[in-house]
Amino acid sequence: MDIFFSLLRSRGAQISDEADFAQKVDLIPYEHGRISDDDFLDKLGSMLSDPLPKQDLATAWNNIFEPIENMLALAGKLNSQCRVFFVVEHQSYALAASPGLLPIKSLLQRFARLL
């Protein structure tokens, strides 16, 4: 997030911390699907006094997410047994395997022997 916030601040955004950012861009409603990607990017862009193209904002936002190698390995192994999806919510990662969502800690405890 530091690189992302630095970029936004270099373009004039006034952000004090992650909570301030989340409030200003309606992050929680966005993460819950109540705000479209375009609306979210518009909110990001409205914070900047020196605007960036929407695609550049999208790229900068997407760059805050980095794969976690152990999680990818676990997902690959589980995928042979059931369908596995990655779900991002509230900036924490979880794996979802039908029929419900399972927290990553629970999955790691249950399937640690597969790693």
Secondary structure, 3 states (H helix, E strand, C coil): CHHHHHHHHHCCCCCCCHHHHHHHCCHHHHHCCCCCHHHHHHHHHHCCCCCCCHHHHHHHHHCCCCCCHHHHHHHHHHCCCCCEEEEEECCEEEEEECCEEEEHHHHHHHHHHHC
